[in-house]
Amino acid sequence: MLDFHVLQDACLRSVAKALVSKKLMFMSALGLGILSSCAASEDAAQGTSAPKNTPARGWQTSLRADSPLVGGIWEVSSGRFISAESLLTKLKMTEYVLLGEKHDNPDHHTLQREFIAALANNGALGAVSFEMLATDMMPRLATLGTRRFASSERLAEYIEWDRQGWDWSLYGPLVSEAYERGVPIYAGNISRSEMSALYASDASVGAGAVGELGRAKLREDIDSSHCGMLPESQFDAMVRVQQGRDESLAKSLADAQRDYGKRTVLIAGNYHIRQDIGVPNYLLRAHAGLARDAIAAVAFLEVGDEESHPERYLDDSVELQAYDYVWFTPALSDKDYCAGMRGES
């Protein structure tokens, strides 16, 4: 379930990413028919266009694309589907917008980019923070407004994207969208040195942000994310790192809000944006006057096999519902990474 990058091990990272969708594939869902894409009347009057429920150029993934949930945006509080235009209107009433993802699903990145563009078009965007950038990159990010690059690849070189270990072909259009629009870019993740220090330390992280049930959930998902192959002796260290990353992501959002005083967006894995055990809790802990409904968590989730009840995708929530909105997309793959780890066919 967790998208760990603690040990920077390619195999463990692949397992973790895969299990974000794998775990969801064992939940269920009620097809409510084909959902309408949004109208753009209000934004058209302002000379802009709202994002659609499906990517403008269509889905790039195809697994279970015929599911009645695909393209649907489930509003958890009301228990109903809404249009992308309605979601955009609701997000404009928040201070922080957390856009989740399954890291290797290209449709998630496309929809994120379209939403970034829509918020920027409406003057409703102050800055964007990325889980994929570590805090030691902030000095370079702070100079982006004074620099021009001949290509997207030159931008990637300047911010040392390859060092981060993320696929630029997936993230490049999204990062470039923010850069070309002059939207400040923040680094949300802890650096490798900070990660190592947290792993080796026994100090508590984010005290009070996540309760005992939340910490128990983190331990449980650490185990499942590593296919039951991680020694239990490492669980506490992994929890510290996960909480340290969430705390750092929250700080980057708060810093951007302080610097620009406008709505701030976070791009991160679905697990990080969870209302029950993720970044929102660290934002609330750091800002006593901040209300939870000022933070919107939008998860982009791949549809599971034969699942049509949207509320069942939140079955693993702890005390609070994990997300405020769930946007359903086709899946990329059914590959069982744990079977490969165990040497099974």
Buried (B, 14 or more C-beta within 10 A) or exposed (E): BBBBBBBEEEEBBBBBBBBBBBBBBEBBBEEBEEBEBBBBEEBEEEEBBBBBBBBEEEBBBEBBBEBBBBBBBBBBEEEEBBBBBBBBBBBBEBBBBBBBBBBBBBBBBBBBBBBBBBBBBBEBBBBBBBBBBBBBBBEBBBEBEEEEBEEBEEBBEBBEBEEBEBEBEBBBBBBBBBBEBEBBBBBBBBBBEBBBBBBEEEEEBBEEBBBEEBBBBBBBBBBBBBBEEBEEEBBBBBBBBBBBBBBBBBBBBBBBBEBBEBBBBBBBBBBBBBBBBBBBBBBBBBBEEBEBEBBBBBBBBBBBEEBBBBBBBBEBBBEBBBBBBBBBBBBBBEEBBBEBBEEEE
